[in-house]
Amino acid sequence: MIYDILAHRSLYYGLGERFRKALDYMAETDLAALPDGRYELEGDDLFVSLSTYETKPANDTPEAHRKYVDIQYLVESREKVGVAPLEAMTDVAEARPEGDIWLHHGPTEQLTLGDGRFMIFWPGDAHAPGVAVDAPARARKCLVKIRVD
């Protein structure tokens, strides 16, 4: 997992061209002006999803992926994200292979997403996003998916 601010994005260009393209897109695009939806940068290999939602009191089922890396960045608001190595998960609560998502049970540590911060989650990283900081609130997220399989 990587946890940093977009101002430091050039530190991660060495991860590959898709990472550079994704981080530059997030930093240089007026994300607040775009409607919610999917924006393809390289088809299914690299795409952006913008969504607006209400944060929730808890997220007890950390997710993980096998085919994609997630880059998460909040355009609006703040939220807590539970993070842990996939090995810390105790079991699979639900598998949705068609959507490349596996929900787990297990302990996580919480970090705050927002205020210019982004997180990169590899297939070995469990993450439980969307948790309210103080009370449920409206949030707007930019999620970038980068195919790595």
C-alpha positions as CSV (number, residue, x, y, z in Angstrom):
1,M,0.0,0.0,0.0
2,I,1.1,3.6,-0.7
3,Y,-0.3,6.5,1.3
4,D,0.8,9.9,0.1
5,I,-0.3,13.3,-1.3
6,L,-0.7,14.0,-5.0
7,A,1.9,16.7,-4.8
8,H,4.5,13.9,-4.4
9,R,3.1,11.9,-7.4
10,S,6.3,12.0,-9.4
11,L,7.9,9.7,-6.7
12,Y,5.7,6.9,-8.1
13,Y,6.3,7.4,-11.9
14,G,8.8,4.5,-11.7
15,L,5.9,2.1,-11.1
16,G,5.1,2.3,-14.8
17,E,3.4,4.5,-17.4
18,R,-0.1,3.6,-16.3
19,F,0.6,4.8,-12.8
20,R,2.1,8.1,-14.1
21,K,-0.9,8.6,-16.4
22,A,-3.4,7.8,-13.5
23,L,-1.7,10.1,-11.0
24,D,-1.3,13.0,-13.5
25,Y,-4.9,12.6,-14.5
26,M,-6.0,12.9,-10.9
27,A,-3.8,15.9,-10.2
28,E,-4.4,17.8,-13.5
29,T,-8.1,17.2,-14.2
30,D,-10.9,19.2,-12.6
31,L,-12.5,16.2,-11.1
32,A,-15.1,18.3,-9.3
33,A,-16.4,19.5,-12.7
34,L,-16.9,15.9,-14.1
35,P,-20.2,14.0,-13.6
36,D,-20.1,10.7,-11.8
37,G,-19.3,7.8,-14.1
38,R,-16.6,5.8,-15.8
39,Y,-13.8,7.5,-17.8
40,E,-11.6,5.2,-19.8
41,L,-7.9,6.2,-20.2
42,E,-6.8,2.8,-21.7
43,G,-10.1,0.8,-21.9
44,D,-10.3,-1.9,-19.2
45,D,-6.6,-1.7,-18.5
46,L,-6.8,1.8,-17.0
47,F,-10.0,3.6,-16.1
48,V,-11.4,6.1,-13.7
49,S,-14.6,5.9,-11.8
50,L,-16.1,9.0,-10.1
51,S,-18.8,8.4,-7.5
52,T,-20.7,10.3,-4.9
53,Y,-22.0,8.5,-1.8
54,E,-22.6,8.8,2.0
55,T,-19.9,7.5,4.3
56,K,-21.0,4.9,6.8
57,P,-20.4,4.3,10.5
58,A,-18.3,1.1,9.8
59,N,-17.1,-1.2,7.1
60,D,-16.7,-4.7,8.5
61,T,-15.8,-6.4,5.2
62,P,-12.4,-5.3,3.8
63,E,-12.1,-5.9,0.1
64,A,-9.3,-7.1,-2.1
65,H,-8.7,-7.5,-5.8
66,R,-6.7,-9.9,-7.9
67,K,-6.6,-8.3,-11.4
68,Y,-6.5,-4.6,-10.5
69,V,-4.6,-2.1,-8.4
70,D,-6.9,0.6,-6.9
71,I,-5.8,4.2,-6.5
72,Q,-8.3,6.0,-4.3
73,Y,-8.5,9.8,-3.9
74,L,-11.3,11.9,-2.4
75,V,-12.4,14.9,-4.5
76,E,-14.7,16.0,-1.7
77,S,-14.8,15.3,2.1
78,R,-12.8,12.9,4.2
79,E,-13.2,9.3,5.2
80,K,-11.5,6.6,7.2
81,V,-10.1,3.6,5.3
82,G,-9.3,0.4,7.1
83,V,-6.1,-1.2,5.7
84,A,-4.3,-4.5,6.3
85,P,-2.2,-7.1,4.6
86,L,-4.4,-9.7,2.9
87,E,-2.8,-12.3,5.1
88,A,-4.3,-10.7,8.2
89,M,-7.8,-11.5,6.9
90,T,-9.5,-14.4,8.7
91,D,-11.8,-15.6,5.9
92,V,-13.6,-14.7,2.7
93,A,-17.1,-13.3,3.4
94,E,-18.1,-13.1,-0.2
95,A,-16.4,-13.6,-3.6
96,R,-17.5,-11.7,-6.7
97,P,-14.8,-12.8,-9.3
98,E,-16.7,-11.3,-12.2
99,G,-16.2,-7.9,-10.6
100,D,-12.7,-8.7,-9.2
101,I,-13.8,-8.2,-5.6
102,W,-13.4,-10.4,-2.6
103,L,-14.8,-9.3,0.7
104,H,-13.1,-10.5,3.9
105,H,-13.4,-10.5,7.6
106,G,-10.4,-9.4,9.6
107,P,-8.7,-6.6,11.6
108,T,-7.6,-3.4,10.0
109,E,-5.8,-0.2,10.9
110,Q,-7.6,3.1,9.9
111,L,-6.0,5.9,7.9
112,T,-7.7,9.1,6.8
113,L,-8.3,9.7,3.1
114,G,-8.9,13.3,2.0
115,D,-7.1,16.6,2.1
116,G,-5.1,15.8,-1.1
117,R,-4.0,12.3,0.0
118,F,-4.3,9.2,-2.1
119,M,-3.9,5.5,-1.5
120,I,-2.7,2.8,-3.8
121,F,-3.9,-0.7,-3.0
122,W,-2.1,-3.8,-4.6
123,P,-3.8,-7.2,-4.9
124,G,-2.2,-8.1,-1.5
125,D,-3.8,-5.2,0.3
126,A,-7.1,-5.5,2.1
127,H,-9.0,-2.2,2.3
128,A,-12.3,-1.1,3.9
129,P,-13.1,2.4,2.5
130,G,-16.1,4.7,3.0
131,V,-16.1,5.0,6.8
132,A,-17.3,8.2,8.4
133,V,-14.7,10.4,10.2
134,D,-17.1,11.8,12.7
135,A,-20.6,11.3,11.4
136,P,-21.9,10.0,8.0
137,A,-21.3,12.7,5.3
138,R,-21.4,13.1,1.6
139,A,-18.2,12.1,-0.1
140,R,-17.0,12.1,-3.7
141,K,-14.3,9.7,-4.8
142,C,-12.0,9.2,-7.7
143,L,-11.2,5.6,-8.1
144,V,-8.6,4.5,-10.6
145,K,-8.3,0.9,-11.7
146,I,-5.1,-0.4,-13.2
147,R,-5.0,-3.9,-14.6
148,V,-2.0,-5.8,-13.3
149,D,-2.8,-9.5,-14.1
